Amino acid sequence: MNWLNAVIQGLMLGGLYALFATGLSLMFGVMRIVNLGHGDLAVVASFLALALISGTGLPLWIVLVVTVPLFAVLGYLTQRVLLQRSLSSGPLATLLVTFGLSIVLQNVLLEIFSADTRTLDGGSFATGSFELTGSISVGYLSLTTFLLAVVVLVGIQMFLSRTGLGRMLRASSDDRETANLVGADSRHIYGIATAIAFATVALAGLMFGMRSSFDPSIGPSRLIFAFEAVVIGGLGSPWGTLLGGMVLGVTQSVGAQIDPALTLLAGHLVFLAVLAFRPQGLIAGRTV
């Protein structure tokens, strides 16, 4: 029964990893950008929510509703002002830009909030759970995070396949020049993709902030988990992102069941195994 519980908890953890990885996968699938500041953006969202709660006294759910759209706007502006200029210079330029963004965000957070660890108080929602059996329980927060990941991925998939803007986004991903010839504004489309990516990473940061403590330097570790989930599932594949997150979460949870020291190592070993034997990921196919 302990092993079954480890698998269930790993699946729930995988939902959080998938939520972290969604924006990373989308930006790579559309623009071929690996955003090295992705994890730090999640931490920024957590600190912003903390500041809003402390400064205004608003309940957490209202702060969540405010923060996610705010990050979408920030993502659009970041793409148009910062990332767009580096796209024409090749992938190395975008890597350097996002690496610089990561360093700046960490130091700004450190300057404003200090190095102390914080957490978002989710109350009984963050600590409560319901029992599946006498020895297995699932937390409300964990289940909500997993369901949010599924809803977000379904929404993105429907947006990409059933809307004109989504189809134009896919066309720009395949061939930007040809898409521009038929009326697509690649700068606007890339801005929309980045807005979605920033919104999803903000949501992931808020869920993580209620689940665990955070500090200004924790962003790179969130990036590693997101990147591993993306690679395991398949670069640019929305459903691969969910599968990769679940595989990573279950691997870590089962590894912890064997030996707590294996928690992170087990996930890294699966990541390396996928790179070695199936570098296209578990779900290969068309990106976005």
C-alpha positions in Angstrom: 0.0 0.0 0.0 2.9 2.3 0.7 4.1 1.8 -2.9 0.6 2.7 -4.3 0.6 5.8 -2.1 4.0 6.8 -3.5 2.8 6.4 -7.1 -0.4 8.5 -6.3 1.6 11.2 -4.6 4.1 11.2 -7.5 1.3 11.7 -10.0 0.0 14.7 -8.0 3.6 16.1 -7.9 3.8 15.5 -11.6 0.9 17.8 -12.1 2.9 20.6 -10.5 5.9 19.8 -12.7 3.7 19.8 -15.8 2.3 23.2 -14.9 5.8 24.5 -14.5 6.9 23.0 -17.8 3.9 24.2 -19.9 5.2 27.7 -20.6 8.7 26.4 -21.2 7.4 23.9 -23.7 5.2 26.4 -25.5 8.0 29.0 -25.9 10.3 26.3 -27.3 7.7 24.9 -29.6 6.7 28.2 -31.0 9.8 30.3 -31.0 12.6 27.8 -30.3 13.5 29.7 -27.1 14.7 28.0 -24.0 13.8 30.5 -21.4 16.5 30.3 -18.7 14.6 32.8 -16.5 11.4 30.5 -16.5 11.9 29.3 -12.9 12.7 32.8 -11.6 9.5 34.1 -13.1 7.6 31.6 -11.0 9.4 32.8 -7.9 8.6 36.4 -8.9 4.9 35.5 -9.0 5.1 33.9 -5.6 6.7 37.0 -4.1 4.3 39.3 -5.9 1.4 37.4 -4.4 3.0 37.6 -1.0 3.4 41.4 -1.3 -0.2 41.9 -2.5 -1.5 39.9 0.4 0.6 41.7 2.9 0.0 45.1 1.5 -3.7 44.9 0.7 -5.1 42.1 2.9 -6.8 40.6 -0.1 -7.6 36.9 0.1 -5.3 34.5 -1.8 -7.8 33.5 -4.5 -8.3 37.2 -5.5 -4.5 37.7 -5.6 -4.3 34.6 -7.9 -6.9 36.1 -10.2 -5.0 39.3 -10.4 -1.5 37.9 -10.7 -2.0 35.5 -13.6 -3.4 38.1 -16.0 -0.8 40.6 -14.9 1.9 38.1 -15.8 0.3 37.5 -19.2 0.6 41.3 -19.9 4.2 41.2 -18.6 4.9 38.3 -20.9 3.6 40.1 -24.0 5.7 43.2 -23.2 8.8 41.1 -22.5 8.5 39.4 -25.9 8.0 42.6 -27.8 10.6 44.7 -26.0 13.3 42.2 -24.9 13.1 38.9 -26.7 12.0 39.9 -30.2 15.2 41.7 -30.9 17.3 38.7 -30.0 15.3 36.2 -32.2 16.9 37.3 -35.4 20.4 36.8 -33.9 20.0 33.1 -33.3 19.4 30.8 -30.4 22.6 31.7 -28.5 21.4 35.4 -28.3 18.0 34.3 -26.7 19.8 32.1 -24.3 22.0 34.9 -23.2 19.1 37.3 -22.9 17.0 34.9 -20.8 20.1 34.1 -18.7 20.6 37.8 -18.0 16.9 38.1 -17.1 17.3 35.2 -14.6 20.3 36.9 -12.9 18.5 40.3 -12.8 15.3 38.8 -11.3 17.2 36.9 -8.6 19.1 40.0 -7.5 16.1 42.3 -7.6 14.2 39.8 -5.4 17.2 39.4 -3.1 17.4 43.2 -2.7 13.7 43.7 -2.0 12.8 40.6 0.0 16.2 39.5 1.4 17.3 35.8 1.4 14.7 34.7 3.9 12.4 31.8 2.9 8.7 32.6 2.7 5.5 30.7 2.0 2.0 31.5 0.9 -0.6 30.7 3.5 -3.2 28.6 1.8 -4.9 27.8 5.1 -6.9 24.5 5.3 -6.9 24.2 1.5 -3.1 23.8 1.5 -3.0 21.4 4.5 -6.3 19.5 4.1 -6.8 16.2 2.3 -9.3 13.5 1.8 -8.9 9.8 2.2 -9.0 7.3 -0.7 -8.4 4.4 1.7 -7.4 4.1 5.3 -3.7 4.6 4.5 -3.9 6.7 1.3 -4.9 10.4 1.2 -4.7 13.1 -1.4 -4.2 16.7 -0.5 -6.7 19.3 -1.8 -3.9 21.5 -3.1 -2.1 18.6 -4.8 -5.3 17.4 -6.6 -6.2 21.0 -7.6 -2.8 21.6 -9.0 -3.0 18.4 -11.1 -6.4 19.3 -12.4 -5.3 22.8 -13.2 -2.4 21.3 -15.2 -4.8 19.2 -17.2 -7.2 22.1 -17.8 -4.4 24.4 -18.9 -3.0 21.8 -21.3 -6.5 21.0 -22.7 -7.2 24.8 -23.1 -3.9 25.4 -24.9 -4.4 22.4 -27.2 -7.9 23.6 -28.1 -6.7 27.1 -28.6 -3.9 25.9 -31.0 -6.2 23.6 -33.0 -9.6 25.3 -33.0 -8.9 29.0 -33.2 -7.6 31.2 -36.1 -5.0 32.8 -33.9 -3.9 29.4 -32.6 -3.6 28.0 -36.1 -1.6 31.1 -37.2 0.6 30.5 -34.2 1.3 27.0 -35.3 2.0 28.2 -38.8 4.5 30.7 -37.5 6.1 28.0 -35.6 6.6 25.9 -38.7 7.7 28.8 -41.1 7.6 32.4 -39.9 8.4 33.9 -43.3 5.6 32.0 -45.1 3.2 32.8 -42.3 4.0 36.5 -42.6 3.3 36.3 -46.3 -0.3 35.2 -45.7 -1.0 37.9 -43.2 0.4 36.7 -39.9 2.2 39.3 -37.6 4.8 37.0 -36.1 5.8 39.6 -33.5 2.2 39.8 -32.2 1.8 36.0 -32.4 5.0 35.4 -30.5 3.9 38.0 -27.9 0.7 36.0 -27.4 2.6 32.8 -27.0 4.9 34.4 -24.4 1.9 35.9 -22.6 0.4 32.4 -22.2 3.8 31.0 -21.1 4.1 33.7 -18.4 0.6 33.2 -17.2 1.1 29.5 -16.8 4.4 29.9 -14.9 2.7 32.4 -12.6 0.0 29.9 -11.8 2.6 27.3 -11.2 4.5 29.6 -8.9 1.4 30.4 -6.8 0.6 26.7 -6.5 4.2 26.0 -5.5 4.2 28.9 -3.0 1.3 27.3 -1.2 2.9 23.9 -1.3 6.4 24.7 -0.2 8.7 27.5 1.0 10.5 29.7 -1.5 13.4 32.2 -1.6 15.0 34.4 -4.3 17.5 31.8 -5.3 15.2 28.8 -5.8 14.3 29.6 -9.5 17.0 27.6 -11.2 15.9 24.4 -9.4 12.3 25.0 -10.7 13.8 25.5 -14.2 15.6 22.1 -14.0 12.4 20.2 -13.1 10.5 22.0 -15.8 13.2 21.3 -18.4 13.4 17.6 -17.4 9.6 17.2 -17.7 9.7 18.8 -21.1 12.5 16.7 -22.4 11.1 13.4 -20.9 7.7 14.0 -22.5 8.9 15.5 -25.8 10.0 18.9 -26.7 7.1 21.2 -27.7 4.5 18.5 -27.1 1.7 19.7 -24.7 0.6 16.2 -23.8 4.2 15.1 -23.6 4.7 17.8 -21.0 2.0 16.3 -18.8 3.4 12.8 -19.3 6.9 14.0 -18.6 5.8 15.7 -15.4 4.0 12.6 -14.2 7.0 10.4 -15.0 9.3 12.7 -13.2 7.0 13.1 -10.2 6.4 9.3 -9.8 10.1 8.6 -10.2 11.0 11.0 -7.5 8.3 9.7 -5.2 9.2 6.1 -5.7 12.8 6.9 -5.3 12.1 8.6 -2.0 10.2 5.5 -0.9 13.3 3.4 -1.5 15.7 5.9 0.1 15.0 9.6 0.8 18.5 10.4 -0.6 17.4 9.1 -4.0 14.5 11.6 -4.4 16.2 14.0 -6.8 18.8 11.6 -8.2 16.1 9.1 -9.4 14.5 11.9 -11.5 17.8 13.0 -12.9 18.7 9.4 -13.9 15.4 9.0 -15.8 16.1 12.3 -17.6 19.5 11.0 -18.6 18.1 7.7 -19.7 15.5 9.4 -22.0 18.2 11.6 -23.5 20.4 8.5 -24.1 17.8 6.1 -25.5 14.9 8.3 -26.8 16.1 11.9 -27.2 12.9 12.9 -29.0 11.0 12.2 -25.8 8.3 9.7 -24.9 5.7 11.4 -27.1 7.4 12.3 -30.4 5.6 14.2 -33.1 4.6 17.6 -34.1 5.4 20.4 -31.7 2.6 22.7 -30.6 
